[in-house]
């Protein structure tokens, strides 16, 4: 397995994993997620892959098939009451159904962590949907803890 920056040639593989992760969310929140849809389109992925402020990494096998991905976003801070620092927000991390429990997720996370350290990032942050216990357990194993809660009321 190799982890590298995503390229346009990875689009189909990334789109399939985006569909898979969407369906995980749709299973617990069908009120807001649409089954078999993706968060991004192919043209949007091309823009994201080219944006240095939004690094995306893919884990690929020997045949260059995408096993997993990590979408990240640099977030600078330092306005008003916040100290000057940079966060690397993990917008989305996914391992394909066939590659889960094989170390791909841990390898992707460790790659993101090393990338962040090399770029002088202060912290890593992410959001995880309520009821996605597998993701919560994985992130806790990686050293994440609750920073803040997002709450809602449905009208």
matplotlib code that plots the C-alpha trace (Angstrom):
import matplotlib.pyplot as plt

x = [0.0, 1.1, -0.2, 0.1, -1.6, -4.8, -4.8, -7.5, -6.8, -8.1, -11.5, -13.6, -12.1, -12.7, -16.2, -17.0, -15.7, -17.6, -20.7, -19.9, -19.4, -22.5, -24.5, -23.1, -24.5, -27.7, -28.3, -28.5, -29.7, -32.0, -33.7, -30.7, -28.6, -29.6, -28.7, -26.0, -25.1, -21.7, -20.5, -18.6, -18.8, -15.9, -15.3, -15.4, -12.8, -10.5, -10.6, -10.1, -7.2, -5.5, -6.0, -2.9, -5.1, -7.2, -4.8, -6.3, -4.4, -5.3, -4.1, -3.7, -2.7, -0.2, -2.7, -3.2, -6.8, -8.0, -8.4, -9.1, -8.8, -8.4, -9.7, -8.1, -8.4, -5.9, -7.7, -5.8, -6.8, -5.8, -8.7, -10.0, -9.9, -7.9, -4.2, -2.4, -2.3, -3.2, -5.5, -5.6, -9.3, -9.9, -13.0, -13.5, -11.7, -12.9, -11.6, -13.4, -15.6, -13.3, -10.2, -11.6, -9.9, -6.6, -4.7, -5.5, -7.3, -4.5, -1.9, -3.9, -4.3, -0.6, 0.2, -2.0, -0.5, 3.1, 2.0, 0.5, 3.6, 5.8, 3.7, 3.8, 0.1, -1.0, -3.8, -5.9, -9.7, -12.6, -16.4, -18.0, -21.7, -23.6, -24.4, -21.3, -19.7, -17.1, -15.7, -15.9, -13.9, -11.3, -10.8, -10.5, -7.9, -6.0, -5.9, -8.8, -11.1, -14.2, -13.4, -16.9, -20.4, -22.6, -26.3, -29.6, -33.3, -35.4, -38.4]
y = [0.0, 3.5, 6.8, 9.8, 13.0, 12.4, 13.0, 13.3, 9.7, 8.7, 10.3, 7.2, 5.4, 8.4, 8.8, 5.2, 5.7, 8.9, 6.9, 4.3, 6.8, 8.7, 5.4, 4.8, 8.2, 7.7, 4.5, 6.6, 9.9, 9.2, 12.5, 14.5, 12.1, 10.8, 7.2, 6.5, 10.2, 11.7, 14.8, 16.1, 15.7, 14.8, 18.4, 19.5, 16.8, 18.1, 21.6, 20.2, 18.0, 21.1, 23.3, 23.3, 24.6, 21.4, 18.4, 15.1, 11.8, 8.4, 5.0, 2.8, -0.8, -2.2, -1.8, 1.9, 1.2, 3.6, 1.8, 4.9, 8.6, 11.6, 15.0, 17.8, 21.6, 24.1, 26.4, 29.5, 31.1, 34.3, 36.7, 38.6, 36.2, 33.3, 32.9, 32.6, 29.0, 26.6, 23.6, 20.8, 19.9, 16.3, 16.9, 13.3, 10.0, 6.7, 3.2, 1.2, -1.7, -4.3, -2.8, -2.1, -3.6, -4.0, -1.0, 1.4, 3.8, 3.9, 4.4, 7.2, 8.9, 8.6, 10.0, 13.0, 13.5, 13.5, 15.9, 18.2, 18.2, 18.8, 21.9, 23.3, 22.6, 23.0, 20.5, 18.1, 18.4, 16.5, 16.0, 12.6, 11.9, 10.8, 7.0, 6.3, 4.3, 2.6, 6.0, 7.4, 4.4, 4.7, 8.4, 7.8, 5.1, 7.7, 10.0, 12.3, 13.5, 15.7, 19.4, 20.7, 19.4, 20.2, 20.0, 20.3, 20.4, 19.3, 21.5]
z = [0.0, -0.8, 0.5, -1.8, -2.8, -4.7, -8.5, -11.1, -12.1, -8.7, -9.2, -9.9, -6.9, -4.6, -5.9, -5.0, -1.5, -1.2, -2.1, 0.5, 3.3, 2.4, 2.6, 6.1, 7.1, 5.2, 7.2, 10.5, 9.1, 6.1, 6.9, 5.6, 3.5, 0.0, -0.6, -3.2, -3.7, -3.2, -1.3, -4.4, -8.2, -10.5, -11.5, -7.8, -7.0, -9.7, -8.1, -4.6, -5.7, -7.2, -4.1, -1.8, 1.1, 0.8, 0.7, -0.1, 0.4, -1.1, 0.0, -3.1, -3.7, -6.2, -9.0, -8.0, -6.9, -4.2, -0.8, 1.2, 1.4, 3.7, 2.8, 4.8, 5.0, 6.5, 8.9, 10.1, 13.4, 15.2, 15.0, 18.0, 21.0, 19.4, 19.4, 16.0, 15.0, 12.2, 12.4, 9.9, 9.8, 8.6, 6.5, 5.6, 6.0, 4.5, 3.9, 1.3, 2.6, 1.2, 2.9, 6.4, 9.4, 7.4, 8.8, 5.9, 8.1, 10.7, 7.9, 6.4, 9.8, 10.6, 7.2, 7.8, 11.3, 9.9, 7.1, 9.7, 11.9, 8.9, 8.0, 11.6, 12.3, 15.9, 16.0, 14.0, 14.2, 12.7, 13.1, 13.5, 13.2, 16.3, 16.1, 14.0, 16.8, 14.6, 13.5, 17.0, 18.3, 15.6, 16.2, 20.0, 19.3, 17.2, 20.2, 19.5, 22.3, 22.4, 21.7, 21.5, 20.7, 17.8, 18.6, 16.7, 17.0, 14.1, 13.4]

ax = plt.figure().add_subplot(projection="3d")
ax.plot(x, y, z, "-o")
ax.set_aspect("equal")
plt.show()
